[in-house]
Amino acid sequence: MLIQQAPIIVEVLEQPQATRDISLDVVLGMFSMAGVLLLFALVGGLIVGGVTIVVRRARDKKADLSTESDHVRLQL
């Protein structure tokens, strides 16, 4: 009826002993990656903050200050 295929034989060699030690390279890599991510977050935050301040100051200069209102401007 059906032709039977030859079985697949896998040769298993002796496995090396598992180690639980974390090498110094891995630890330094983790801390350096965290430092790079923190640096990117800091630079991104400074850029967004600077753009926000510049846009608000430009908007306030263009605003008509001759009209009186009940609002208090903080002049930041």
N, C-alpha and C positions, 0 to 999 in steps of 0.2 A: 504494500500500500504506500505508505510514506517512507521516504528514504531518511534514515536517521543520521544526523550529523555527528561528527566526532566530538567528544566532550572537550571542553576547554579546561586545560590544566594550568594552574597558576602555581609557580614555585615561590614559597614564602621563605625568605631569609630571616635570620635572627634580627630582631628589632633592637636598636640601641636603647639603653636605659633612659627613661624620661627624667629630665631634670626640672626642678622647681625654682631654680635660681634665675633671677632677672639680671641680665648683664648690665654693666655700667653704661654701655652704649645705648641700651633701650631706655634707661632712666634719663640720660642726658637728652636723648631724642624727644622724649615726652615733654621735658621742661622747655626745650628749645622751641618745640611746636606751640606750646602754650604761650611762650613769650612772643612769638611771631604773631599769633592770633590777637593777643592783647595789644601789641603795637599797631596792628591794622585797625583794631577797634578804636584806639586812641586817636589815630590820625583821621579816621572817618568821622569820629565825633567832633574833632576840632574843625574839620572842613564844613560839616553841616552846621555847627554853631556859628562859624564865621559867616557863612552864606546867609544864615537867618538874620544875624545882626546887620549885615550890609543891606539886605532887602528891607528890613524894617526902617533903618535910617533913611534909605532912599525914598521909601513910601511916606515917611513923616515929612521930609523936605518938600515933597510934591503936594502934600495935603494943604488945603486952604485953612490957615490958622486964624483968619480974620473973623470967622464966625465963632461966637461964644457958645459953649455947651456946658452941660452940667457935669461932664466927665472930667476927672482929674488926670492930667498927663504926668507920668513919672519922670519923663525926660531921661530915660536910660540910654 
